[in-house]
Amino acid sequence: MNNRISSIASRLCVLAALSTSASFASASISFVTGATNWLTSPPAACGWGQLTGFNAYAWDEQQNITTSVFVDETQNPGGNATPIPGTISGTFASHFIHFDGIPGVINATGTVTYNQPIVGVIFNKLTLDNTDALFGAGGTVYPTGYAFRGLSTNPPSFITVVGNTISFSLNSITPTLDIAQIRVLTHVPAPGGAAILGMGGILLAQRRRRD
């Protein structure tokens, strides 16, 4: 009898471990191309003049944020040429792309690919401002309220979204105070309920055989 109780207890521990690990699903950058620097840790700050260079910078922000949020592009495939804004709901991971060229550098073109599908893109000043507190990386100072952030219109900057990849061509006029910034939201996999249910089925079958 004691052996049977011990066996059941050990199986329950396995189920608990599966449940715990399943709750930590995440989404992150997989690779980048072109004029893109992949930062494995978020920067200290990304205001004008604080993160400059020849390339755009990309980093992961928050994980497992469950919310409803207004975004500037809801379509995939999609982009900023003919965006369809709207509110999306779910559990998201957030990511950031930033370009502030040094004098003489006016364009950065590249791609960022994530390990989960893109479900929303934020690229207008007010929408960026409204989501910095919710999705911004802890410890990073964002230029919330700064008048010249987002995608430039003269010359125009472009982004396109297909599947897990965002492609960008970001322009700025040096030495103006523009910063090209984009926030990308990706799908977060749901907890592995199927795996837990499958283990539960195995335990039930074993119990029936023993009974």
RONUKE-692356 format. One record per residue (C-alpha): x, y, z. Coordinates in steps of 0.5 Angstrom, whole numbers, padded with zeros to 4 digits, always signed. Each point is the difference from the previous one (the first is absolute). Layout:
BEGIN
XYZ...
This chain:
BEGIN
+0000+0000+0000+0006+0005+0002+0003-0002-0007-0006+0002-0004-0001+0007+0004+0007+0001-0001-0001-0001-0008-0006+0004+0000+0004+0006+0004+0006-0001-0005-0005+0001-0006-0003+0006+0003+0007+0003+0001+0001-0001-0008-0007+0003-0002+0002+0006+0005+0007+0001-0003-0003+0000-0007-0006+0005+0002+0006+0004+0003+0004+0000-0006-0005+0001-0005-0002+0007+0003+0007+0003-0002-0002+0000-0008+0004+0005-0003+0002+0003-0007+0006+0004-0002+0005+0002-0006+0002-0006-0004+0005+0004-0005+0001+0006-0003+0003+0002-0007+0002+0007-0003+0002+0006+0004-0003-0003+0006+0004-0001+0007-0003-0005+0004+0000+0002+0008+0000-0006+0004-0002+0005+0006-0004+0006+0000+0004+0006+0000+0000+0005+0005-0004+0006-0004-0002+0001-0007-0001+0007+0000+0002+0005-0006+0008+0000+0000+0000-0006+0005+0001-0006-0004+0003+0002-0007+0003-0003-0006+0001-0003-0007-0006-0005+0002-0006-0001+0003-0001-0004+0007-0005-0005+0002-0001-0003+0006-0005-0004+0004-0004+0003+0005-0006-0003+0005-0003-0007+0000-0007-0003+0001-0003+0007+0001-0008-0002-0001-0004+0006-0002-0004+0004-0005+0004+0005-0004-0001+0005-0005+0005-0001-0006+0002+0004-0006+0000-0007-0005-0004-0006+0002+0001-0004-0007+0005-0005-0002+0002+0000-0005+0000+0008+0000+0004+0006+0001-0001+0008+0001-0001+0001-0007-0007-0001+0001-0001-0002+0007-0006-0003+0004+0000+0003+0007-0004-0003+0005-0001-0004+0007+0003-0007+0001-0001-0004+0006+0004-0006+0003+0007-0001+0003+0006+0003-0003+0007+0001+0000+0003+0007-0002+0006+0001-0004+0003+0007-0002+0004+0003-0007+0004+0006+0001+0004+0005-0005+0003+0006+0001+0006+0001-0005+0006+0003+0001+0002+0007-0004+0000-0003-0007-0004-0006+0001-0007+0001-0003-0003-0007-0001+0000-0007+0003-0003-0006-0003-0001-0007+0002-0004-0005+0003-0002-0003+0007-0003-0007+0001-0003-0003+0006-0001-0007+0003-0008+0002+0000-0005+0003-0005+0000+0008+0000-0007+0002+0002+0000+0008+0001+0005+0005-0002+0000+0007+0003+0004+0006-0003-0004+0006+0001+0003+0005+0005-0006+0000+0005-0001-0008-0001+0007+0000+0002-0001+0004+0006-0006-0003+0003+0003-0007+0000+0007+0002+0002-0002-0002+0008-0003-0006-0002+0004-0003-0005+0007+0003+0001+0006-0004+0003+0001+0001+0007+0006+0005+0001+0000+0003-0007-0002+0008+0000-0004+0001-0006-0002+0007-0003-0007+0000+0002-0003+0006-0002+0006+0002-0005-0003+0004-0006+0004-0004-0005+0000-0007+0001-0004-0005-0005+0001-0001-0007+0002+0006-0004-0004+0002-0006+0005+0005-0004+0004-0004-0002-0005-0006+0001+0001-0006+0004-0003-0007-0001-0001-0006+0003-0003-0007-0002-0002-0006+0004-0001-0007-0003-0001-0006+0005+0006+0001+0006+0004+0005-0004+0000+0008+0000+0004+0003-0006+0002+0007+0001+0003+0006-0004+0000+0006+0005+0002+0007-0002+0002+0006+0004+0003+0007-0002+0006+0002+0003+0001+0004+0004-0008+0000+0002-0002-0003+0007-0004-0005-0003+0000-0007+0003-0002-0006-0004-0004-0005+0005-0004-0006-0001-0003-0005+0005-0002-0007-0002-0005-0004+0004+0001-0008-0001-0005-0006+0001+0002-0003+0007-0001-0008+0000-0006-0002+0004+0002-0004+0006+0001-0007-0002-0007-0003+0002+0000-0005-0005+0007-0003+0003-0003+0000+0007-0007-0003-0002+0004-0006-0004+0004-0001+0007-0007+0000+0004-0002-0005-0005+0006-0005+0001-0001+0000+0007-0008-0001+0000+0002-0006-0005+0005-0003+0005-0005+0001+0006-0005-0004-0004+0005-0006-0002+0002+0000+0007-0008+0000+0003
